């Protein structure tokens, strides 16, 4: 395993088209998305609320100009940015359910907010070949994303070229001692301050993580981004590396990266009633959205 840092990358020349898209990111809109979704919405325990969350998200995506569809038996939401449904797509994904009784502002309304803001700006700027997927039932063993990846097996080969899965991306703490790391990871130095975005990549996606780090150095030089790059299939020996919706993509051999603020290793409100919108850092969240957009636009222009 290897930790790579965006600050160790030499910035490239900026692309005016990418920079223009990034300027559209709104911290106020991100906060509004989090506010509207931050209520307990577990698929079983709060079934009515879970459906309400689904309907809110469908309505927002339609308002951006998409024609979202429900996929599978658990109400995954899928929206594509262009008329072609054959790909290859860059996928932006996050789960929209919560644990019972938890408002789930960071887990996982923050991540859904990033997907929504990216969807809005990709449509406004006519950036094609992007798929936004909002999974359900992540909190029940990733049932929604498992079903979605199984569905991909019956689609044209390579339909999803790379997947970026957002899992708790809104909590930042710049105090010394605010950051821990999962125990037992070999060769991983533990940062002490919880002010960075973490990327988790494996043998299928390590090269994509390098490209994201380069984009961070170029367009967001003051935003620290760290990538944990896993080799030789070592992720299967560490449960903490397989706890979100990227795991089914990895199991299927699809390149995927999980983006995270590191969950309970930084955020003291993890799975608590205190996981509310006012605990989040919306400038941090805006930087996450900008970096995701930079990857989506740069891939389209390659």
N, C-alpha and C positions, 0 to 999 in steps of 0.2 A: 504494500500500500504506500501511496505517496501523496503528500499534501503539496499542492501547487497554489501560488498566490498571484492575483492579478497585478500586484504592485511590482512583481519581478518581471513583468512583460514590458517590452518596449512598445510605446504607442505607435500605431500606424497612422497614416494620413486619414483624416475624417472624410466621409462621403457626405456630400451636401444633402442628398435625398434621405439618408438615414437620419442625419441630424434634424432635418425638418420634421420627420415623423415623431422623433423623441420629444421635440418641443411641445407637442400636443398633449403629453401626459399631464393629468390633473390630479394633484393630491386631494383636492376637494371631492372630485368624483369618486376616487377610491374610498374615501371615508364614507361617502353616501352609500356606496355599494355594501360596505361592511355594516353600516347602520341598518340597512333594510333587511339584511340576512341574519343579524345577530340575535337569534332566538333559538331555544332548544328545538331540535328537528331530527331526532333519531328516527330511523325508518320504521321501527316496530313500536317503540314506547310512545313516540310522538308522531304517529302516522299522519294525522290530519295536518300537523305543522310541516311535516316533511313534504307532503303534497303541495302545501302552500308555498314552500320554498321553491319547489319545482316550477310551479306556475309563475312565480315572480321572475325566475330566471328565463323562462321561455318568453315572457312578455318583454323583458329587457333586451334580449337578443333580437326579437322581432323589431323592436324599436330602433335597433342599429341597422336594420335592413337585411337580416338573415332570415332563413326559413328553417329554424331548428326542428329536429325530429327527436322523438323518444326512441331509444334503442334498448332492447332486451327487456327482461321481466322486472328489472329494478329501477326503471325510469332514468337510465343514463340520458343525458342531453347532448346531442351532437349538432354542430353547426359548421358549415364549410364556407370559405370566403369567396368561392368561385363556383361556376355552374358545373364544372367537371367533377365527377365523383370518383375518378379512377386514380387520383394522386399523380406522383408521389407527394404526400402531404408532410408538412411540419405540424406536429400535434402539440397543442397547449392544453394541459389538463389539470384538473383539481377535483377533489370530492366536495360535495355540498352538504352532506349529512353531518351531524354532530353526535357526541355521546349524550346519553339521556341527562336531562336537567342542566345542560351546559349551553350558554349562549354561543359558544364557539366562534368568537370574533377572530382570534388568531387561527384556531383549529375548527373550520378551515375557511371562514369567510374572507380572510386576508388573501388567500390563494385564489379563491373564486373571483375576488375583486380584480386581481391582476389579470386573470383570463378575460374578464369583461372589458377592462380598459384596453387591453390589447385587441380584443375583437372589435371594439368601437373604432379604434384608430386604423386598424388594418382595412376595415371596410371603407372608412372615410378616404383613405389614401390608395384604395384599390390595389392592395397587396394580395396577390393570389396564392393559391396552393397552401393554405393554412386551414387546419381543422381545430376547432375548440370542442373539447369534450369535458363535461361536468359529470363526474361519476357519483353514483349513490352507493351506500352501504360499505364504504371504506372501513367504517368503525365496526363492521360485522365480519371482518376477515377479508376485506377487499373484494367482496362478491361482485360489485358492479364492474370494476376494472377487469376482473377475471373473465366475466361474461363478455365484455367488450373485446378483449384480446382474442378470446375463442371465436368471436364473430369475425375478426379480421382474417382468421385462417381460411374462411370461405370467400374472401375478397381477392382481387388481383394481387399478385405477388408484389411486395414493396409498396403497398398502398400508403403505409406510414413509414416514411424514410427516417424520421427521428422524432422522439417524443420528449417533451419537457413537462415534468410533473411537479406542480407546486404544492408544498406541504408545510403550512405554517411559515409565512414569510413576512410577518409584520411587526415582530417584537425585536426591539433593539435596546441594549443596555451598555452604556459606555463606561461603567464603573469597573475598576480593577476587581477581579475575582468574580465577575458576573457570568463567566462562561466555564462550563465543564465539557468534557468529551465522553463519549461512550467508553466504558472500561474495556480494557483488553485488546484494543486495536493495535497490532504490531507496527512499529515505525511511524506512529502518528504523534507529533508534538501537539500538546494541548494549548491553544490560545487562551489567554487569561481574561480577555475583554470580549463581551458579546455584541460587537458592533459590525460583524461581517455577515455576508450572505454565504451560505455553504452550498456547494454543488457536490452531488454524489454520483460518480460515474463508474462504469466497469469496462471490461475488455471490449464490449460493443460500442461504448460511447466515450472513451477517454479522449479520442481525437476531437470529438465535438466539444468536450469540456475545455480543451485547449483553445478552440476558436472562441468560445464564450469568454474565457479569461482575456484573450486578446481584445475582444470588443469592449470589455469592462475597462481595460487600460486605456483604450482609445477614446471612448465616449463618456466614461464615468471614472476618471482617474482618482477622485477622492473617495470612491465607494469601494471598500475592501471586499473582495470576493475570493474565497478559498475553495479549491476543488480537492476532494478526497478521491484519488484515482485508485481503483482496485484492479488487481491483476490476477490471472490464473484461476479465476472462479472462486476466489477466497470469500466472496460475499456469503456463500452458503454456510459458512461456519460462524457467522455473526448475526444474530437475530436483529440487532439494532439497525442493520443495513438493509433489511428487507421488510420494513414496517409500513410501507405506503404503496400507492398505486403504480409506482415504477416497477415493482417486483414482478407482476405478471408479464410486463413487456420484456424484462430481462429473461424470464423463464422461456419466452418464445423466441429469444435471439434478436429482438428488435432494439435498436439503439435507443436508450432512454437515460435521462438525467433527472434526478430529484433535486429541486431547489428548496432550501429550507433555512429557517433561522435557528435550527437545531432543536426545536421542540422543548421538552422538559429539561434539556441540558442547559437551557438559558431562561426559558419562560416559566416563572413560578406559578402562573395561572393555568398551566396545562391541565385539561380535563376538570376544571373547577368552575363553580358558578361565577368566579371573578374574571373569567376570560371574556371581557367586555370591550367594546370599541375604544373607550378612553385609555386603555392600556397600550394601545399600538402607536407606532411611530410612522406617520403617513409620509414623511419625506423619505424614510427608508423604503417604505412600500412603493413609492413612486420610482425610486431607483431600480427596484426589482422589475417593475413594469417596463422601464426604459431599456433595461438590458435584454429582457425577453423580446421586445420589439426590435431591437438592434439585430438579434439573431434571426428573427423571422424575415426582416427586410433584406438583410445581407445574403441570406440563403436564396431568396427570390432573385436577387440581382447577380448571383454568381454566374 
